[in-house]
């Protein structure tokens, strides 16, 4: 799920974090479901496609592990600040423009949430790797993270 106001990425599975930087952060986050503990902070390697099917790996620091979170939260702020992504939520077909990527990534709006396909490496990868796949033939190019949860 794309959270336009999320300060950090939030994951609910420890295998999405490839390097733990704090295994006892000692803080909580107030959510709609109440106060939730953050059990670890670390780095994640996420893969983001563009509309042509090219996937690229990005290393994300300060990812919060919140096992009680029902969805993985993508931080617009982090991707803008670290990688220069531009997120357009206001057009009829929202999209994410990414520097040095041939085509923007469409944002799926189901009426209650924005979503984009991302995948997580479960072991450390070299950031900046690319992988070409044609996900257009797999049905909808927009998939939830639960459907793309491992590379």
N, C-alpha and C positions, 0 to 999 in steps of 0.2 A: 504494500500500500504506500502511495506517495503521501507524505505528511508535509504540507507546505510550511508548517510552523515548527517542525521538529528540529531542535538544535543539534541532535546527534542521531545517527542510525541506531535503531533498537532491533535486536534479534532475540528470538525465544529458544534457540537451540545452541548449546555450547560448541557444537562442531562447526558452526559458522564463523567462529573466531579462530584465526590461525596462530595468533600470538597473544597471550594474556599479558597485559601490562599492569593490571591491578586485580589480584584475586580476592581482595577484601575491601571493596570501596567504602562500605559503611554508610551508604545513603539510599534513599528511596525516591520514588517519583510518584506524584499525585496524578492518577489517571481517572478516567470516567468510571472505572471499576474500583476505585479507592486507591489507597497507598500501596505501591508495589515495590519490593526490594530489588535493587540492582545487585546481582551476585558476582559480577565480574565486569571488567572493562578491558578491551583489547583491540587488536587490529583485525580487519576482515579483508579478504580479497574477493571483490565482487566483479562479476562479468555483466556488461551492459551491451546489448546489441544496438545496431541502427536499423533503419527500415530495409536496408539491402541484405541483412543477415550476417553482417560482420560483428562479432563479439570482441570486446576489448576488456582486459582486466585492469581494475583500479584498486589500489591499496587504500583502505579507509581506516584512519586512526580513531581512537576514542569511541568505539562501538560499545553500546551498553547491552549487557546480557540480562534480560528480564524474562525468565521462563514463563511467567503468568501472562505475558502479552499475547493476545490472540492473533496478531499479525506481525510480520516484519515491517518496520517503518523505514522508508527511504527518506533521507534528509536532503531536501532541496538546498538548504543553506550550505551543507558540507560540499555537495557536488558543485555548487556555484563557486564557493570560495577556493576549493582545492584544484578544480579542474576546468573552471570557466564555463560550465554548463549553463544554458539559458532555458528556463522553463516557461512555457506559454500555456497558461490555464484558461485564458480568456477567449481564444479563437474557437470556432465551431469544432474543429479537430485540434485539440491541444497537442503539443509536441515538446520534445527536448532537443535543442540544438547543442551539438558537442563539437568543440574545436578539433580540427583535423579529421572529422568523420564525414563521409560523403553524403549521408542523408540523415535527417532528424528521426528521432524515435517517437512514434505516435503514443499519446497518453490515452488510456482507456478511461472513460468516465461512465460508470454504471448508474449514476444518479445519486449514489451515497458515498462513493469513494473514487479516487483516482488510482490507477494501477499501471505499472509497467513491468515488462519481464526483466528480472535480474536473476542471476545464479551465483552461488557461492562456491569457491574452492574450499574443500575441507582439509587441504594441506597447503602450505605456503607455495605461492607461485611468484614468478617474476612479474612485477607490475608492468603494465604496458604491453603484455602479450596480446596477440589477436588470434581469433579463430573464425574461419569463414564457414558458415552453415546457412542453408536455405530453410529458414523456419517458416517461410510463407506457404510451403506445401504441407505443413502440419496442421492445417485448419487456421484458426485465428492467430495472427502474429502476437497477440497480447495474451499473456499467460500470467497467472498469479505466481508468486514466489514458491508456493507449495508445490506447483507443478514443475518448477525448474530449480529444485532446491540443491542440486549438486552438479558440478562440472567434473 
